[in-house]
Structure formats: structure tokens, C-alpha cells
Amino acid sequence: MHVVQGVDALRPSLGPAFIVVGVFDGMHLGHVYLLEHLVRESATRGARPTVITFDAHPDEVLMGRAPALLLDPGERLERLEAAGVAVTIVQHFDEALRRTPYDEFVERIRTRLQLSGFLMTPDAAFGFERQGTPVALADLGARDGFEVVVVPPFTLDGEEVRSSSIRDAIVRGDFATAARLLGRPVTITGSIGGAVDGRTRLDFALPVALPPDGDYPVSVDGGPVTLRLVRGDAYLLGEPSNRRVTVVFSGA
């Protein structure tokens, strides 16, 4: 998978591109469903399945505060690649991007590679004041020669799967619900920090969603260990051999 730092770094050899835009925090069942459609629709057009995501959660700029994330940025890229994505554009989200009209953003893409189209859900939108709706993009595409494919949102037991619901479940310590919505066990990925009194600190590139303080049975590198959470800090009881580890919660 090609990882590109922002749309301005795109080049013609990465196209033609069929694109979906999203945060993809958690890579939950709804995201897997969307990426399956992306890969399939791209193949029918002879295009590369392409994701535009962001280097930090857009709410940091939009709302003044970003939620704790469900995935380490590196793990997100790994899961996007495993899902069949050929190109991931990691776009910096700042005030300038927030104020960029959707048609200007699309034009920045079109001037750098061949654009086959966009995959969207009915409520998806991007660009200043979220004016880049499926209808607006379809009108633009009819003029500029790209397609917009709209797919219904993924639902589970009649409810749309959202990252916020998974985050809420983790914060409550409800790993079973979170795992059901994710389609896999809850994980957190971090880097090994300093060791103190038989416990090793786990550091995160960005704030991650954590359950309440306490000791949790988890696995690291396939082996059972204990994760201790104390006032938002995470420690492993023991010292893993790798410097970057993924902690897997049991789901109990």
C-alpha cells in the first residue's frame, strides 16, 4: 500500500483513484463493509481503491477537542492495507483545510491524478460546512467526469455501527459490546516506556480509549499478561521483548 502525506503529494502514477473519505477510527464492522464496497467498485472501474484519512481526529479543529482514539495510527494503516486499500492519503487537518470548499479540495486531487470517483454513504459529506454531500459531488462529477457511488450505511441489529458507540463501551469496560461492534477483540497499541517496580509503562502516539482503572487480563505477543490502568496511565506487569506492542483484551 502506498501511503501519501496529503493530497498535494499525489502523483499521476497513483491513479486512477476511486476514493472514500473518512477517519476510519477503529476499523470497525461498518468500515470493513465500506472498504469491501470500495475494493469492489474500484475493480469494476480499473481504479485503485484509495482512502483519504487524517493525521488527527478532525474534531480537534471542528469542536476544539478530539475523542480518544480506538486505533493507533500505525495499526490503522496496517488494517487498511489488509482490507485491500492500495493508496492511503493521510491528510493534515487544520483550520485551512476546514475552510476549504469541497469542490476546491476535489480539484486539488484531479490536477494530480486521474479521479475515477468517490464512494459515499447517504449522510457522508466533506469540505467547508460539509457542503460536499453525495448530491453535490454527483453534480460536480457529471461536469468533471467522475462517478459517485452511494451505499447504505452498515447496521447491526438495526443500529448503525459508530466509533462513538464502541468508545463508550470501552470506557464502561464493556469489552463484549465493543468487540461485537468492532468484529474483533478490543486492542490498544503502544510503545514500551520505562520500567518501575516490575511494571512497564505503555506510551501512546495519540490519546486512546481506555477502560476504567484496574487490572485486566490481556495478551501480548500471544502470551497472557496483566494490564494495569492507573489514572489514565497504562502499565504492563512484566517487560515485553518488543518495543511496540499490541495489547488484546479478553472480552470477558
C-alpha positions in Angstrom: 0.0 0.0 0.0 1.2 3.5 -0.9 1.0 6.0 2.0 0.9 9.6 0.8 1.2 12.6 3.2 -1.6 14.8 1.9 -3.4 15.2 -1.4 -0.8 17.7 -2.6 1.8 14.9 -2.6 -0.3 12.8 -5.1 1.3 11.9 -8.4 -0.2 10.6 -11.7 1.2 7.1 -11.2 -1.0 6.5 -8.2 -4.2 6.8 -10.3 -6.7 6.2 -11.4 -8.2 6.5 -7.9 -11.6 5.6 -6.6 -11.8 7.3 -3.2 -13.6 7.1 0.1 -13.0 9.8 2.8 -13.2 9.1 6.5 -11.4 9.0 9.8 -11.6 5.2 10.0 -11.1 5.2 13.7 -11.4 1.7 15.0 -11.7 0.0 11.6 -15.0 -1.5 12.9 -17.5 -3.6 11.0 -19.0 -0.5 9.3 -15.6 0.4 8.0 -14.9 -3.1 6.8 -18.2 -3.1 4.9 -17.4 0.3 3.3 -13.9 -0.9 2.3 -15.3 -4.1 0.7 -17.5 -1.9 -1.4 -14.5 0.4 -2.2 -12.4 -2.5 -3.4 -15.2 -4.0 -5.5 -16.3 -0.7 -7.1 -12.6 0.2 -7.8 -12.1 -3.2 -9.5 -15.0 -2.7 -11.9 -13.5 0.7 -13.0 -9.9 -0.5 -13.2 -9.1 2.0 -10.5 -7.0 1.9 -7.3 -9.0 1.7 -4.0 -8.0 4.8 -2.2 -8.7 6.2 1.3 -8.3 9.8 2.4 -8.0 9.9 6.2 -6.4 12.3 8.6 -3.4 12.7 10.8 -5.5 13.5 13.8 -9.2 13.5 14.5 -11.0 16.4 12.8 -12.9 17.2 15.9 -9.7 18.6 17.4 -10.3 21.6 15.0 -14.0 21.4 14.5 -15.1 21.0 18.1 -11.9 22.1 20.0 -11.5 18.7 21.4 -10.9 15.3 19.9 -12.2 12.0 21.3 -9.8 9.3 22.5 -8.9 7.1 19.5 -9.7 3.4 19.1 -6.6 2.7 17.0 -3.0 3.6 16.9 -2.3 5.4 13.6 0.2 2.7 12.6 -2.3 -0.1 13.3 -4.9 1.8 11.3 -2.6 1.8 8.2 -1.9 -1.9 8.7 -5.6 -2.7 8.8 -6.4 -0.5 5.8 -3.7 -2.4 3.8 -5.1 -5.8 4.9 -8.6 -4.7 3.7 -7.2 -4.2 0.2 -6.6 -0.5 0.1 -4.0 0.4 -2.5 -3.4 4.1 -1.6 -3.9 5.8 1.7 -3.7 9.6 1.8 -3.0 10.9 5.3 -4.3 14.5 5.2 -3.3 17.1 7.7 -6.5 18.5 9.2 -6.1 22.2 10.3 -8.2 25.4 10.1 -7.1 25.9 6.5 -8.5 22.5 5.5 -11.7 23.1 7.5 -12.4 26.2 5.4 -11.6 24.5 2.1 -14.7 24.2 -0.1 -15.3 20.6 -1.3 -15.0 21.5 -5.0 -11.6 23.1 -4.4 -10.5 20.0 -2.5 -11.6 17.7 -5.3 -9.8 19.9 -7.8 -6.6 19.6 -5.9 -6.9 15.8 -6.4 -7.9 16.0 -10.0 -5.0 18.1 -11.0 -2.6 15.5 -9.6 -4.0 12.2 -10.8 -6.9 10.6 -12.7 -10.0 10.6 -10.4 -12.5 7.8 -11.1 -14.9 8.7 -8.4 -16.0 8.6 -4.8 -17.7 6.1 -2.6 -20.1 7.7 0.0 -22.9 6.8 2.4 -26.1 9.0 2.2 -25.1 11.1 5.3 -21.4 11.5 4.3 -20.0 14.9 3.5 -16.7 16.8 3.4 -15.5 20.3 2.7 -16.4 23.6 4.3 -19.6 23.4 6.2 -20.0 19.8 5.0 -21.3 21.0 1.7 -19.7 18.2 -0.2 -22.7 15.9 0.0 -23.3 12.9 -2.3 -25.7 15.1 -4.4 -23.2 17.9 -4.7 -20.4 15.5 -5.6 -22.5 13.8 -8.1 -23.3 17.1 -9.8 -19.6 18.0 -9.8 -18.7 14.6 -11.2 -21.2 14.9 -14.0 -19.4 18.0 -15.1 -15.8 16.9 -14.5 -16.0 13.2 -15.5 -16.0 11.2 -12.3 -18.6 9.0 -10.6 -20.2 9.0 -7.1 -21.4 5.6 -5.8 -23.7 5.8 -2.7 -24.1 2.7 -0.5 -26.4 2.4 2.5 -24.8 2.5 6.0 -23.9 -0.7 7.7 -26.2 -1.7 10.5 -26.1 -4.4 13.2 -29.3 -5.5 14.9 -31.0 -2.5 13.3 -28.4 0.1 14.6 -25.7 1.8 12.6 -22.2 0.9 13.9 -20.4 4.0 15.0 -16.9 4.6 16.6 -18.6 6.7 19.4 -20.6 3.6 20.5 -17.5 1.5 20.6 -15.7 4.2 22.5 -18.5 4.4 25.1 -18.5 0.7 25.6 -14.7 0.6 26.2 -14.9 3.4 28.7 -17.5 1.4 30.6 -15.3 -1.7 30.5 -17.9 -3.5 28.3 -15.5 -5.3 26.1 -18.1 -7.8 24.8 -20.2 -5.0 23.2 -17.1 -3.2 21.9 -15.8 -6.4 20.3 -19.2 -7.2 18.7 -19.2 -3.8 17.0 -15.6 -4.0 16.1 -15.9 -7.5 14.7 -12.7 -8.5 16.7 -11.3 -8.2 20.2 -10.5 -4.8 21.6 -6.9 -3.8 21.2 -4.6 -1.0 22.1 -1.2 -0.4 20.6 1.6 1.5 22.2 5.4 1.8 22.7 7.2 0.4 25.7 8.4 3.2 28.1 10.3 3.0 31.3 10.0 0.1 33.8 9.3 0.8 37.5 8.7 -1.7 40.3 8.1 -4.6 37.9 5.7 -2.8 35.7 6.4 -1.3 32.3 4.8 1.9 31.1 2.9 1.8 27.8 3.0 5.1 25.8 0.6 6.1 23.1 1.2 8.2 20.0 -2.2 9.8 20.5 -4.7 9.5 23.4 -6.5 6.2 23.1 -9.8 5.0 24.6 -9.2 3.1 27.8 -11.5 1.2 30.3 -11.7 2.2 33.9 -8.7 1.9 36.3 -7.9 -1.6 37.4 -6.1 -4.8 36.4 -7.1 -6.6 33.2 -6.1 -10.0 31.8 -4.8 -9.3 28.3 -2.4 -11.0 25.8 0.7 -9.5 24.3 2.5 -11.4 21.5 0.2 -14.3 22.1 1.1 -14.6 25.8 -1.0 -13.8 28.9 -0.1 -10.7 30.9 -1.8 -8.2 33.2 -2.5 -4.6 32.1 -2.8 -2.1 35.0 -4.6 1.2 34.4 -4.0 3.9 37.0 -5.5 7.4 36.4 -5.2 7.2 32.7 -1.7 5.7 32.6 -1.2 2.1 31.3 1.4 -0.4 32.6 2.2 -4.0 31.7 3.2 -6.2 34.6 6.4 -7.5 33.1 8.7 -6.4 30.3 7.8 -7.4 26.7 10.6 -8.2 24.3 9.3 -5.9 21.6 9.3 -2.1 21.8 6.0 -1.7 20.1 3.2 -4.0 21.3 -0.5 -4.6 20.7 -2.5 -5.4 23.8 -5.5 -7.7 23.2 -8.3 -7.6 25.8 -10.0 -10.9 26.5 -13.5 -9.6 26.0 -14.8 -11.0 29.3 
